[in-house]
Amino acid sequence: MTADDNQRTRSLTPAWISRLNRRHLLGTSVGGALALAEVQRRSLAQGDVTPELPPMAGMDHGLGNGGVITMPMVTGDVDHVANGFHPSDVLTDFDGGTVSTLPNGQTLREYQITAYNKDIEIVPGLKFPAWTYNGRIPGPTIRATEGDHIRITFVNAGDHPHSMHFHGIHPGAMDGVFDEASGMVQPGGQFTYEFDAEPFGLHLYHCHTPPLAAHIARGLYGAFIIDPKESWAPVDHAFVMVMHGYNVDFDTESNEFYAVNGIPFHYDLDKYPIRFRVGESVRIFLVNVLEYDQINSFHLHANFFNYYPTGTMRTPSEYTDTIGLMQGQRGILEFTYKHPGRYMFHAHKTEFAELGWTGVFLVEE
């Protein structure tokens, strides 16, 4: 980042973040969450016994739900209207583009994607200076059918060069790397990416401008689904979940919060649990774009799922309740619940779960 970026980051980041340590915990929701992160990261590394946590206003350690221990969480809610997107909507917000037919009979899908800077409140009281596609994290879930022709007009309204790099099969001139001729767009410029949608499966897109880690960590990524020509087997519910994190102190070493679909802790039981009924079939399009951590994971409570890596095969590779994914890996999960109840889903890395990558399925009769 430039010196201007660093100055802007300092102006938007609470001064106490740099002063935070394990023994001086601040009484705010953000301070509590960050303090918990520091406890988890440093105590064992320094050979200390984990200190006893004092009460922290705004930080719920899972004891507020009738004494039931679940996960730590922040109290209150972010301003979804000001953010301009709602993670509950992101679950099912599939963008099929503007559809028409080319002279050769091929289906054409056209999309408008704009990259621009935007401050997003990620937990109550803390705004993150994000770089976004269409003003949201993750960017739009682009969805097409195998064999469709994709045309994406990309506008860079940010203050850094940006691009869109799609996972899938396409010409090198549409890859979003190297130079302006292949889709690297300067501030104020635009580029049209054009290619046929293949292969079918679950893919992703992200900015590929150096420094690559910084551009991904700031929010420039999204899911890209190519449905097979024969379509998937029908299900009652299909959800997209993009796993990621927030490095709010910009040390480029680790994240302070983890999330799916933009906001940490969003799908908690006392906030916005995901609801469906016993016996209903569920499909999750799961994408991992977490930066600064080597691996992420998904664990489903009290159930197993069929897992289709990358979604490019019609036969599941395994029947399990936990999977691990490197950055860029993705897969499709399919399951039903036999019993009503409250069931957690979360990263099976405790640190990630306690810092936001957690949620609840509320399964009703």
For each residue, the residues with C-beta under 8 A, 3 or more apart:
1: 5 6 9 214 250
2: 5 6
3: 6 7
4: 7 8
5: 1 2 8 9
6: 1 2 3 9 10 250
7: 3 4 10 11
8: 4 5 11 12 129
9: 1 5 6 12 13 129 250
10: 6 7 13
11: 7 8
12: 8 9 119 127 128 129
13: 9 10 17 248 249 250
14: 17 30 126
15: 18 19
16: 19 20 26 31
17: 13 14 20 34 248 249
18: 15 249
19: 15 16 24
20: 16 17 24 26 31 34 35 38
21: 24 38
22: 25 35 38 39 42 43 48 51
23: 51
24: 19 20 21
25: 22 31 32 35 53 54 56
26: 16 20 30 31 32 34 35 56
27: 31 32 55 56 57 58
28: 31 32 56 57 58 125
29: 32 33 57 58 59 74 75 76 123 124 125
30: 14 26 33 34 58 74 123 124 125 126
31: 16 20 25 26 27 28 34 35 56 58
32: 25 26 27 28 29 35 36 56 57 58 59 74
33: 29 30 36 37 59 72 74 123 256 257 264 355 356
34: 17 20 26 30 31 37 38 248 256
35: 20 22 25 26 31 32 38 39 53 56
36: 32 33 39 40 53 59 72 354 355
37: 33 34 40 41 256 257 351 355
38: 20 21 22 34 35 41 42
39: 22 35 36 42 43 50 51 53
40: 36 37 43 350 351 354 355
41: 37 38 45 254 351
42: 22 38 39 45 46 48
43: 22 39 40 46 48 49 50 51
44: 47 48 50
45: 41 42
46: 42 43
47: 44
48: 22 42 43 44 51
49: 43
50: 39 43 44
51: 22 23 39 43 48
52:
53: 25 35 36 39 56 61
54: 25
55: 27
56: 25 26 27 28 31 32 35 53 59
57: 27 28 29 32
58: 27 28 29 30 31 32 74 75 76 124 125
59: 29 32 33 36 56 72 73 74 75
60: 63 64 72 73 74 75
61: 53 72
62: 65 68 69 70 71 72 73
63: 60 67 68 69
64: 60 270
65: 62 68 70 269 270
66:
67: 63
68: 62 63 65
69: 62 63
70: 62 65 73 268 269 344
71: 62 268 344 346 353 354 358
72: 33 36 59 60 61 62 354
73: 59 60 62 70 265 268 270 271 358
74: 29 30 32 33 58 59 60 123 124 264 265
75: 29 58 59 60 124
76: 29 58 124
77: 80 124 271
78: 83 121 122 123 124 263
79: 82 83 121
80: 77 83 85 86 263
81: 84
82: 79 121
83: 78 79 80 86 120 121 136 262 263
84: 81 118 135 136
85: 80 89 90 135 136 137 262
86: 80 83 89 90
87: 90 91 260 261 262 263 266 267 272
88: 91 266 267 272 274
89: 85 86 92 93
90: 85 86 87 93 136 138 141 240 242 261 262
91: 87 88 239 240 241 261 274
92: 89 238 239 240
93: 89 90 140 141 240
94: 141 143 225 240
95: 111 140 141 142 143
96: 99 109 143 144
97: 109 110 111 142 144 150
98: 109 110 111
99: 96 107 108 109
100: 107 108 110
101: 105 106 107 108
102: 105 106 107 108 149
103:
104:
105: 101 102
106: 101 102 147 148 149
107: 99 100 101 102 145 147 148 149
108: 99 100 101 102 148 149 151
109: 96 97 98 99 144 148 149 150 151 197
110: 97 98 100 151 152 153
111: 95 97 98 140 142 150 151 152 153
112: 152 153 155
113: 133 134 139 140 152 153 154 155 164
114: 133 134 135 154 155 156 157
115: 131 132 133 154 155 156 157 158 162 185 207 220
116: 131 132 135 157 158
117: 129 130 131 132 158 159
118: 84 130 131 132 135
119: 12 127 128 129 130
120: 83 127 128 130 132 137 219 262
121: 78 79 82 83 124 125 126 127 128
122: 78 126 127 128 246 248 257 259 262 263 264
123: 29 30 33 74 78 126 257 263 264 265 356
124: 29 30 58 74 75 76 77 78 121
125: 28 29 30 58 121
126: 14 30 121 122 123 248
127: 12 119 120 121 122
128: 12 119 120 121 122 219 246 248
129: 8 9 12 117 119 218
130: 117 118 119 120 137 218 219
131: 115 116 117 118 158 160 162 207 215 218 219 220
132: 115 116 117 118 120 135 136 137 139 219 220
133: 113 114 115 136 138 139 140 164 219 220 221 222
134: 113 114 139 140
135: 84 85 114 116 118 132
136: 83 84 85 90 132 133 139 140 262
137: 85 120 130 132 219 221 244 262
138: 90 133 141 219 221 222 223 242 244 261 262 287 289
139: 113 132 133 134 136 205 220 221 222
140: 93 95 111 113 133 134 136 222
141: 90 93 94 95 138 222 223 224 225 240 285
142: 95 97 111 150 152 205 222 223 224 225
143: 94 95 96 224 225 226 227
144: 96 97 109 148 150 197 225 226 227
145: 107 148 197 226 227 228 229
146: 197 198 199 200 226 227 228 229
147: 106 107 196 197 198 229
148: 106 107 108 109 144 145 196 197
149: 102 106 107 108 109 194 195 196 197
150: 97 109 111 142 144 193 194 195 196 197
151: 108 109 110 111 192 193 194
152: 110 111 112 113 142 164 192 193 194
153: 110 111 112 113 190 192
154: 113 114 115 163 164 183 185 190 191 192 193
155: 112 113 114 115 185 189 190
156: 114 115 161 162 185 186 187 188 189 190
157: 114 115 116 187 188
158: 115 116 117 131 162 187
159: 117 187
160: 131 187 209 215
161: 156 184 185 186 187 209
162: 115 131 156 158 185 207 209 215 220
163: 154 176 177 183 184 185 191 207 208 209
164: 113 133 152 154 176 183 193 205 206 207 208
165: 175 176 177 183 205 206 207 208
166: 170 174 175 176 193 195 203 204 205 224
167: 203 204 205 224 328
168: 195 197 198 199 203 224 226
169: 195 198 199
170: 166 174 175 195 196
171: 174 175 195
172: 175 182
173: 181 182 183
174: 166 170 171 182 183 193 194 195
175: 165 166 170 171 172 178 182 183 208
176: 163 164 165 166 182 183 184 193 207 208
177: 163 165 182 183 184 208
178: 175 181 182 184
179: 182 184
180: 183 184 185 186 189 191
181: 173 178
182: 172 173 174 175 176 177 178 179
183: 154 163 164 165 173 174 175 176 177 180 191 193
184: 161 163 176 177 178 179 180 191 208 209
185: 115 154 155 156 161 162 163 180 189 190 191
186: 156 161 180 189
187: 156 157 158 159 160 161
188: 156 157
189: 155 156 180 185 186
190: 153 154 155 156 185
191: 154 163 180 183 184 185
192: 151 152 153 154
193: 150 151 152 154 164 166 174 176 183
194: 149 150 151 152 174
195: 149 150 166 168 169 170 171 174
196: 147 148 149 150 170
197: 109 144 145 146 147 148 149 150 168 226
198: 146 147 168 169 226
199: 146 168 169 226 312
200: 146 226 227 228 229 311 312
201: 226 310 311 312
202: 223 224 225 226 285 286 287 310 311 330 331 332
203: 166 167 168 223 224 225 226 310 330
204: 166 167 221 222 223 224 242 287 289 328 330
205: 139 142 164 165 166 167 221 222 224
206: 164 165 215 216 220 221 222 289
207: 115 131 162 163 164 165 176 212 215 216 220 221
208: 163 164 165 175 176 177 184 212 215
209: 160 161 162 163 184 212 215
210: 215
211: 214 215
212: 207 208 209 215 216
213: 216 217 252 291 292
214: 1 211 217 218 252
215: 131 160 162 206 207 208 209 210 211 212 218 220
216: 206 207 212 213 220 221 289 291
217: 213 214 245 246 247 252 291 292
218: 129 130 131 214 215
219: 120 128 130 131 132 133 137 138 244
220: 115 131 132 133 139 162 206 207 215 216
221: 133 137 138 139 204 205 206 207 216 242 244 289
222: 133 138 139 140 141 142 204 205 206 242
223: 138 141 142 202 203 204 240 242 285 287 330
224: 141 142 143 166 167 168 202 203 204 205
225: 94 141 142 143 144 202 203 240 285 311
226: 143 144 145 146 168 197 198 199 200 201 202 203
227: 143 144 145 146 200 231 232
228: 145 146 200 231 232 314
229: 145 146 147 200
230:
231: 227 228 234
232: 227 228 235 283
233:
234: 231 281
235: 232 238 281 282 283 334
236: 276 280 281 282
237: 276 280 281 282 283
238: 92 235 282 283 284 285
239: 91 92 274 282 283 284 285
240: 90 91 92 93 94 141 223 225 261 284 285 287
241: 91 260 261 284 285 286 287 298
242: 90 138 204 221 222 223 260 261 287 289
243: 258 259 260 286 287 288 289 290 296 298 325 347 357
244: 137 138 219 221 258 259 260 289 290 291
245: 217 255 257 258 259 290 291 292 293 352 357
246: 122 128 217 255 256 257 258 259 264
247: 217 250 251 252 253 254 255 256 291 292
248: 13 17 34 122 126 128 256 257
249: 13 17 18 256
250: 1 6 9 13 247
251: 247 254
252: 213 214 217 247 292
253: 247 292
254: 41 247 251 292 293
255: 245 246 247 258 290 291 292 293 355
256: 33 34 37 246 247 248 249 355
257: 33 37 122 123 245 246 248 264 355 356
258: 243 244 245 246 255 264 290 347 352 353 355 356 357
259: 122 243 244 245 246 262 263 264 265 266 356 357
260: 87 241 242 243 244 266 267 357 359
261: 87 90 91 138 240 241 242 266
262: 83 85 87 90 120 122 136 137 138 259 266
263: 78 80 83 87 122 123 259 266
264: 33 74 122 123 246 257 258 259 355 356 357
265: 73 74 123 259 268 271 356 358
266: 87 88 259 260 261 262 263 271 272 359
267: 87 88 260 271 272 273 274 345 358 359 360
268: 70 71 73 265 271 272 273 358 359 360
269: 65 70 273 342 360 362
270: 64 65 73
271: 73 77 265 266 267 268
272: 87 88 266 267 268
273: 267 268 269 342 359 360 361 362
274: 88 91 239 267 359 360 361 362
275: 361 362 363 364
276: 236 237 280 282 337 361 362 363 364
277: 280 363 364 365
278: 336 337 338 339 340 363 364 365
279: 336 337 338
280: 236 237 276 277 336 337
281: 234 235 236 237 334 335 336
282: 235 236 237 238 239 276 333 334 335 336
283: 232 235 237 238 239 332 333 334
284: 238 239 240 241 305 332 333 334
285: 141 202 223 225 238 239 240 241 311 330 332
286: 202 241 243 298 325 330 331 332 333
287: 138 202 204 223 240 241 242 243 330
288: 243 296 325 326 327 328 329 330
289: 138 204 206 216 221 242 243 244 327 328
290: 243 244 245 255 258 293 296 327
291: 213 216 217 244 245 247 255 327
292: 213 217 245 247 252 253 254 255
293: 245 254 255 290 296 352
294: 326
295: 324 325 326 349
296: 243 288 290 293 324 325 327 347 349 352 357
297: 322 323 324 325 347 348 349 352
298: 241 243 286 322 323 325 333 345 346 347 348
299: 321 322 345 346 347 348
300: 303 304 305 321 322 333 335 343 345
301: 321 343 344 345
302: 337 339 341 343
303: 300 321 335 337 343
304: 300 319 320 321 335
305: 284 300 319 320 321 333 334 335
306: 316 318 319 333 334 335
307: 316 317 318 319 320 323 331 332 333
308: 311 312 313 314 315 316 317 331 332 333 334
309: 312 313 317 329 331
310: 201 202 203 313 329 330 331
311: 200 201 202 225 285 308 330 331 332
312: 199 200 201 308 309
313: 308 309 310 317
314: 228 308
315: 308
316: 306 307 308 319 334
317: 307 308 309 313
318: 306 307
319: 304 305 306 307 316
320: 304 305 307 323
321: 299 300 301 303 304 305
322: 297 298 299 300 348
323: 297 298 307 320 331 333
324: 295 296 297 348
325: 243 286 288 295 296 297 298 329 330 331
326: 288 294 295 329
327: 288 289 290 291 296
328: 167 204 288 289
329: 288 309 310 325 326
330: 202 203 204 223 285 286 287 288 310 311 325
331: 202 286 307 308 309 310 311 323 325
332: 202 283 284 285 286 307 308 311
333: 282 283 284 286 298 300 305 306 307 308 323
334: 235 281 282 283 284 305 306 308 316
335: 281 282 300 303 304 305 306
336: 278 279 280 281 282
337: 276 278 279 280 302 303 340 341 343 361 363
338: 278 279
339: 278 302 363
340: 278 337 363 364 365
341: 302 337 363
342: 269 273 360 361 362 363
343: 300 301 302 303 337 360 361 363
344: 70 71 301 358 359 360 361
345: 267 298 299 300 301 358 359 360 361
346: 71 298 299 352 353 357 358 359
347: 243 258 296 297 298 299 352 353 357 358
348: 297 298 299 322 324 353
349: 295 296 297 352 353
350: 40 353 354
351: 37 40 41 354 355
352: 245 258 293 296 297 346 347 349 355 356 357
353: 71 258 346 347 348 349 350 357 358
354: 36 40 71 72 350 351 358
355: 33 36 37 40 255 256 257 258 264 351 352
356: 33 123 257 258 259 264 265 352
357: 243 245 258 259 260 264 296 346 347 352 353
358: 71 73 265 267 268 344 345 346 347 353 354
359: 260 266 267 268 273 274 344 345 346
360: 267 268 269 273 274 342 343 344 345
361: 273 274 275 276 337 342 343 344 345
362: 269 273 274 275 276 342
363: 275 276 277 278 337 339 340 341 342 343
364: 275 276 277 278 340
365: 277 278 340
